[in-house]
């Protein structure tokens, strides 16, 4: 919070807290790895992590039974640059909309333009 206040962005920052409660029955499933690979991206995910690490376009990481993360490698800047929502839409058109259209997805969080 100190860094956000110092940057003058604290009052414009949205904090999202989410939890994966493993004791809650899961009624819908979303195959994150299959979704990303169906888009033609070489995807890093367990257990294929080691042999795909250096050539991956994306990483699909699952956190428990109700949370997943998709990271995209910037075509222009590599893994060192975290894509903002507009960059995701430019690089992978329709990806965010396709995620939101799936009944198993409750919400999608992205980095905002400008950080």
C-alpha positions in Angstrom: 0.0 0.0 0.0 2.9 2.3 0.7 4.1 1.9 -2.9 0.6 2.6 -4.3 0.3 5.7 -2.1 3.8 7.0 -3.1 2.8 6.5 -6.8 -0.5 8.3 -6.2 -2.5 5.4 -7.4 -3.8 4.0 -4.0 -7.2 5.8 -4.3 -7.7 4.3 -7.8 -6.6 0.8 -6.9 -9.1 -2.1 -6.7 -8.2 -4.9 -4.4 -9.7 -8.2 -5.3 -9.6 -11.0 -2.7 -10.5 -14.5 -3.8 -10.2 -17.8 -2.1 -10.2 -21.4 -3.1 -12.2 -23.2 -0.6 -11.4 -26.9 -1.2 -14.3 -28.1 0.9 -16.9 -26.6 -1.4 -18.4 -29.0 -4.0 -17.3 -28.2 -7.5 -20.1 -28.5 -10.0 -18.4 -27.0 -13.1 -15.0 -27.7 -14.5 -12.9 -25.6 -16.8 -9.8 -27.1 -18.5 -7.5 -24.2 -18.5 -4.6 -26.0 -20.3 -6.9 -27.2 -23.1 -8.5 -23.8 -23.5 -5.1 -22.1 -23.9 -3.7 -24.8 -26.2 -6.9 -24.8 -28.4 -5.9 -21.2 -29.1 -2.7 -22.5 -30.7 -0.4 -21.4 -27.9 2.5 -23.6 -26.7 1.5 -23.9 -23.0 3.6 -24.5 -19.9 1.6 -26.5 -17.3 2.2 -29.3 -14.9 3.4 -32.0 -15.6 4.7 -30.8 -18.9 6.6 -27.9 -17.4 10.2 -29.0 -17.8 10.2 -29.7 -21.5 8.1 -26.7 -22.5 9.6 -24.0 -20.4 11.8 -22.3 -22.9 9.5 -22.3 -25.9 6.2 -21.6 -24.1 3.8 -18.9 -25.3 1.7 -19.2 -22.2 1.6 -20.7 -18.8 -1.6 -22.2 -17.3 -1.3 -22.6 -13.6 -4.0 -24.1 -11.4 -4.4 -23.1 -7.7 -6.6 -25.7 -6.0 -10.0 -26.6 -7.4 -11.5 -23.2 -8.0 -8.7 -20.8 -9.2 -6.5 -20.7 -12.2 -4.0 -18.3 -13.7 -3.1 -17.8 -17.3 0.1 -15.9 -18.1 0.9 -14.9 -21.7 4.4 -14.2 -23.0 4.5 -10.9 -24.7 5.5 -11.4 -28.4 7.3 -8.1 -28.3 9.0 -8.2 -24.9 9.0 -11.8 -23.7 8.2 -12.9 -20.2 9.7 -9.8 -18.6 6.7 -7.7 -19.6 3.3 -8.4 -18.0 0.5 -7.8 -20.5 -2.3 -5.4 -19.6 -5.8 -6.0 -20.7 -5.6 -4.1 -24.0 -2.4 -5.9 -24.9 -4.0 -9.3 -24.1 -6.9 -8.3 -26.4 -4.5 -7.2 -29.2 -2.2 -10.3 -28.9 -5.0 -12.9 -28.3 -8.2 -11.4 -29.7 -11.3 -12.8 -28.0 -9.5 -14.6 -25.2 -11.0 -12.6 -22.4 -14.5 -12.7 -23.9 -14.2 -16.5 -24.4 -13.2 -16.9 -20.7 -16.1 -14.8 -19.5 -18.6 -16.6 -21.8 -17.8 -20.0 -20.1 -20.3 -20.8 -17.3 -17.5 -22.2 -15.2 -15.7 -18.8 -15.1 -17.0 -16.3 -12.5 -14.6 -13.4 -13.2 -11.4 -12.5 -15.0 -8.8 -10.2 -13.5 -6.2 -8.5 -15.7 -3.6 -5.9 -15.3 -4.9 -2.4 -16.2 -3.3 -0.3 -18.9 -0.5 1.8 -17.3 0.1 -0.8 -14.5 
